[in-house]
Each structure stands twice: as structure tokens, then as C-alpha cells.
Amino acid sequence: MNIDDQTRLGVGIIGVGKVGAVMGAALRDAGHAIVGVTAGSEASRDRVDAMLPGVPVLDVETLVERAELILFTVPDDTIEELVAGLAKLGLFSGGQIVVHCAGRHGLGVLQPATDAGAIPIALHPSLSFTGTSMDLPRLRQTTIGVTAPKPVLPIGQALVVEIGSEPIVLAEADRALYHSAIAHASNHTVAILAQAMEVLSSLGVEDPSRVLASLVDASVSNVLRSGPRALTGPVSRGDVATVGAHVAALSEFALTRGTAEVVDAYRAMARATTARALENGNIDEPTAARLLDTLDTQDPLDSQDG
């Protein structure tokens, strides 16, 4: 089976969350027909109205029977059970394309559908979705990890190319490690920036995002362009006293908030940054040791309890 300009598929989307709505809209823009979706919540139905107007909301069984390509965009932990249940009902058919967008899963969760003759494909867009139309141009600028049996890998690659993204072929065994890298870069960045904004807000800064925007944009741009050599800041300079001042200030902040969340995160990332600076040759081993000693000071909340 090949996907070309004459092959347009009837697509059914199970779970119209942020990813499902955007992927569905992208596939529709590529010329495929969205034959139906499942939408179990008011938020999902609103998303259908906004991103896929006119598409009917169907029950799962009807959707699977009608669709030539089934896109599962449900939570990661529910895919396997859902696919197995549908297979037990005998709803999958030979030649039907079954796709999920879960980063850590490969083809294993689709095995019951594969056993029924379906074509399994695992896709994962390297994108943080909002579930709105602003994601569509972003999707065309990103990569999508593709895992599929070798004979049908071109189908997965073609789907990705059709929506304007770049396919990256991933082995089944590499999915979890790939996804850990994506999550580490995206999710942990969000957590760190949220913490930084919280600290700035505590100082009376009315718009913390304005303080951080140019700095963060430059940091991201520099590291993506130059790699780890883009590292700057007090750790990379071996400025032990400044790092100590940071730990002290954040320890005081922890006492006022009753949680060491921010200072603990700072210490963890500063340790990782110390290792990176040492590997880069920015600092020597004695300086790295002094930095680590400074970072290993007593937990402020433990100190208060004592």
C-alpha cells in the first residue's frame, strides 16, 4: 500500500485532545477526509467545533468500522487496553492503518490490531501542543518520530511528509529513550521557567516573562546552534561564591514558602551544569569539587526543624 496524490484516506480519531485535534486538522489539510471522532468531554467537543468543524462525533465501534486510518490520541496508559478491547470485538480489518502518537510506546501496544491484519504505525511529533490553530504552522516546522515494520515504513513517512513535517525513523527499542530526551527538554524547561517566574514574582516583578524572554530565547537559540559550548553563567566561570549566594538566597526563599522545590531544582541542575562545564573544559576538577561542595549544603527546611 502506498500513499500518493490519488490515495486519500478516511481518518477516524479516537480521543480529540490537543494532539488529536491538531493532527486531524493537519491530515485534513493534506487532503484526507476526517470521517469521525470520539469526544467524551465538553472540552473535546469544543475542540472539534474549533479545529474540525462539521466532523461527526461517533462512538468508538462505529468509528473503527468506518475509518481506513484510525488515529489513537488517548492517554498513553490507555492505548494498549483500548486496542486489545477493540480487537477482541473483531472491529479491525485487514489493510486498515492504525496509528498512535504516544512517544514512549512503539508497535507493541498495537499488536492486537496487527494480528487482525491492520498496519501499525507509531508517530510522535516533537511539539508541545496547545490544541489550537497556532499549532499547525509549528507542526510543519517540526520532526515526527516514525516507527513501523520495514515493509510499511514508507506509509508512515509519507503521512508525515504530507502534513509538512520531517520524518525521523526510530527503532522500536529506542522509543523510550527518544521520548525521555524530548520530555526532558520540553517539560523540565517549563518547570524551571515556572519556578524562575515564581521567584521573580515574589520580589514584586509584575511581568516576570518580560524579564526572562530575551534571555531564554537567546539561550535556546545559542545551544541549538552551538551545542554545549554555548554554556555561560557562574558555574561555567567557576564562580563558586556566586553559586553559594544563589543557594543561600533560594534557601531563604524555601523557608518563606515552606518548600524546598526551587532550591532543590537549582542544586540538581547546577550539579549537571558543573559536569557539563568540566567536560567542556570551562572549569578544572578542583573548581568543580568546590562547586559541588557548595551545592551540597544542608537542606534549609531540615536546618529549620533542627
N, C-alpha and C positions, 0 to 999 in steps of 0.2 A: 504493500500500500504506500503510495506517495501523495504528498500534499502539494498541489500545484495550483495554477490560476483557475483551473476548471473544477477543482475539488473544494467544495465549501461544505463545512460540517454543521450539523445541528448540535449545538452545545447545550448541555444541562449543567447547572451549577448547584451543587449541594452545599449550602451554608454561605449566605451572602453577607459575610463580614467585610472588612475593609479590603482584604486581598481579593476575595471572590468578586466583589463589585467592580473593582478596577481591572482585574484580569478579564472579566466578562466584557467590559466595555472595550478593552483593547482588542479582544478577539472579534467582537462585532465590528469595530472599525476596520479590521483586517478583512472583512467580508463574510465572516461566519455568522450563522443565524443562532441567536440565543432562544432555544425552544421553551425554556422554562427555568425556574429557580425554586429552591426551597427557602422559606423565610419564616422563622418561628417566633420572631420578636417584632415589636413595633419599630425598633431601630433598623432592623433588617429590611422591613417593608418600606420604610422611608428611604433607605439606601437604594432599593430597587427603583423607586419612583424617580430618584435624582439621577442615578447612573445608568439605569436600564429601563427607561420608560416604555410602557407597553408590553413588557415581558410578563407572561403569566406566572403566578405563584402556584406551584403544584405540590402534591405530596411526593415523597421520595420514590415510591414504587412507580408511579406514573412517569416521573421524570426519567428514571433509569430506562424504562421501556421505550421512551420516545427519542432519547438522545443518542447520537452517534459518538459523541465525545462527552464524557462525564468528568467534570472538574470538582474534586473534593477540596473545599477550603474550610473545613471544620477544624476545631482544635486538634492538635497533634495526637493527643492521647485517645481520641475517639475514632480515628480513622480506621484502625485495624478491626475493631468490633463492628463498626458500621459496614465495612466492605464484606466482612465474613457473614453478617446477617443478610445482606442483600444477595450474596452468592448462595446462601442456604435456601433462599426463596426462589432461586433459579432465574434471577432477573437479568444477569449479564448475558451477552450474546457474543458469538464469535466475530472477531474483527472490530468490536467496539473498543474505542480508545478510552482508557481510564487513567486519569491524571490526578496527582495531588501536588500541593505546594508547600509541604512541610519540610523544613530544612534538614532536620536530623534523620528523617526517615528516607529509606530508599525504596526498593521494589518489594521488600518483604511484606509490608502491610497490604499490598495489592495482590498477594499471591492467590487468594481465593478467586478473584476476578480473572487472573491469568489462567488458573486451572479451568475456568469456564470458557477459555478461548479469547479473552479480551487482551488488548495490547496495553501493557503497563508502562507508564512514564512518570518519573518524579521530576518536578521542576521546583526551583527556588530562586525567586528574584532577590537580588541584593539591594533591597529598598525598604525603607521604613514607610509604611503606607499610612495615609490619612483617610483613605476611603472616599476621596473626592476627586473631581476632575483635574485638580492640580497634579495628581499622581501620573496622569497619562503621559505628559511630556517627560517627566522624570523616568518613567518606565522605559521610554525609548532611549534613554541615555545610560542605562544600567546593564549589568550582565545577569544572566539567569543560568543557574547550575542545572544541568540536564543529566539524568541517569535513566538508562533504558537498555534493554537487551540489544546487543550489537546489530542484529538484523533490522530493528525498528528505530534505532537511534536517530536516523535521518528525519523521522517523523517529528520527534521531539525538537530537534534542531530547527526544522522548518517552522514549527509553531512559534518558536522564539523569534526567528528572523522575521516572520510575518508581522508580529506586533512591534517590530522595530528595535528589539533588544539584541544583545550579543550572547550566543550560547557558549557556556563553559562546560565541557564534558567532565563529569565526576564519576569515579568508580563507586560502586555500592559501599565498599568498606570505608570510603573517605568521607561519607556524608556527615557523620557526627563531628569530625574534626573540622571540616569546612564550616559547618554551622556554628561551631564554637568560636571560630575566628570572626564570623560575621556578627554574632551576638556580642562578643567581647568588644568589638569596635563600635557598634551602634548603641546597644543597651547600656553598657557601662559608661559611655560618653554622656548619655542622657542623665544617668545617676550622678556623675561627677559634676556636670554643669548645674544640675538642680541644687546640689549641695553648695556650690560656689555662690549661686544666686541667693540661697538662704542666708549665708554668712553676710553677703553684701547688704541684703535687706535688713539684717539685724543692726547694721551700722547706720541705718536711715537712708540708704541709697534708694531713691524712688524707682529707678529703672535699671536694675542690675543687668538686664540683657544688653543695654546700650554699652555698659562698661566692658562686657565680655565679647561682644560681637566681632569687632575687628581683630582682637587678639586671637580668638578661637578660629576665625576664618583663616587668618594668616598661618596659624599653627598647623591646621589641617592641610592647607594648600602646600605648605613647605614640606611636611613629612611625606605627602603623597608624591611630591615632585622629587625630593632628595633622599627619602628614606630616613633611617635612624640618625643620619648625620645632621638632620635638622634640629636635633635636641638642643635646647637652650635652657637657661634658668639657673638657679642657685646650686642645684645638685650637679649639673654638668660643669659648673665652675668650681666645684669643691668648696662652696661657701657654707661651711659647717655651722657657723654662728647664725646665719640667716635661717637655715633649716631648723636650728634649735629654737629660734624666735617664733617660727611658724608653729612648731609643735606646742610651745608654751601658750601661744595665743589661742590655738584651737583647743587646747586642754581647758583653758578658762571658758571658752565658748561651750564646751561639753558640760561643764559644771552648771552653767546658766540654763542649758536646755535639758539637762538630766539624761543625756545620751551621748555616747562617745562615737556615734556613727561617722561624723565628718572627720574627726581626728584619726580614727582607725583607718578610714579610707585613704586619708593623706599619707599615713605611715606606710600602708601597703603599697601604694603607687610610688612613693618615694623610694622604697626598697627596690622595686622593679626598675625605677629610673636610675638608681645607683648602679645596678648591674649593667644597664644599658650604657651608662656613661663610662663605666670601666671597660666594657667591651669596645666602645668607640675609641678609647684612648684619651678621653677628655680628662679623666682623673686617674691617679695611681692607686695601688692597693691600700697603702696606709690611709689615704684620704677616704677611700671607700669604707674602710673599717671605722674611721671616726664618724662618718655619716651614719652608718648602721648603729653605732653605739648611741648616737644622739636620738635616733628614731626609736630605740628600744627603751625609752624612759618609761616610768611606771604609768599605768592607766590612771587618768585623773579621777575617775569615779571610784576605783579601788583605793586610791590615796585618801579620798574624802571619807570613805567608810572606815578606814583605819584610824 
